[in-house]
């Protein structure tokens, strides 16, 4: 598709306003930000322990585990929190938002890939709703051919742009805009993954999802709690599967 935005770009920006990252091999993700301070956290040992925990928690997709191993999570959290970077906990990233627990990231991406046979290669184009600090976008870049990630908060969009700059991921496009509207110019998407939940999945996401694709998102239940939901698009309908309880920030419209 012609006219795709580069990295980063505000929705509606012209191609002249977008600066595209130089392509580099995916293996460059591992160690790309080794210049960051982390009290030895750039070693593979701490990530190996994280992977052991993920496997014990039921994460079995080796493609996802390899991506989680490759991306240095401590490069996406504040300096004061780096020693907690590989614990299975969410951490504040500013503006009332958090970076999701490693288990949640791995679980949701595994579900996103669940519609294809393991070992069949990368997923196609993916839309991420809620860039946050950029960590999940970096992981997605290793399991998908192309990633569009939308953030509605300018401060977090800028933070993600700064965090991801060192990784030079040519297949990641950061967008500043209203995630509830999706990004029609990049559609159709093989998968859509959301880091915020509302009462229902916006129609725009359904419209922009390719047949055979999946949406993985938190959604409010009748009790007011949130549950992880997988929507699969067929030629005739959207199949919905409600999974475990989760806790995400509310899905909001507009930009701030």
VENKANOR-V293869 format. One record per backbone hydrogen bond with DSSP energy under -1.0 kcal/mol. NH is the residue of the N-H (numbers start at 1). CO is the residue of the C=O. If there is no record, write none. Layout:
[[NH:CO] [NH:CO]]
This chain:
[[9:174] [11:176] [13:10] [17:14] [18:15] [28:25] [29:26] [32:29] [34:31] [36:33] [41:38] [43:40] [48:44] [49:45] [50:46] [51:47] [52:48] [53:49] [54:50] [55:51] [56:52] [57:53] [58:55] [59:54] [65:61] [66:62] [67:63] [68:64] [69:65] [70:66] [71:67] [73:71] [75:72] [76:73] [81:78] [82:79] [84:81] [85:82] [87:84] [89:87] [91:99] [93:97] [97:94] [99:91] [105:101] [106:102] [107:103] [108:104] [109:105] [110:106] [111:107] [112:108] [113:109] [116:113] [120:117] [123:143] [126:146] [127:191] [128:148] [129:193] [130:150] [134:131] [138:134] [139:135] [140:136] [141:137] [142:139] [143:140] [144:140] [145:123] [147:171] [148:126] [149:173] [150:128] [151:175] [157:153] [158:154] [159:155] [160:156] [161:157] [162:158] [163:159] [164:160] [165:161] [168:164] [172:169] [173:147] [175:149] [176:9] [177:151] [181:178] [182:179] [186:183] [187:184] [189:208] [190:125] [191:125] [192:214] [193:127] [194:216] [195:129] [197:249] [206:202] [207:203] [208:204] [210:189] [212:233] [213:210] [214:190] [215:231] [216:192] [217:229] [219:227] [220:198] [221:225] [224:221] [227:219] [228:244] [229:217] [230:241] [231:215] [232:239] [233:213] [234:237] [239:232] [241:230] [243:228] [246:226] [251:197] [256:152]]
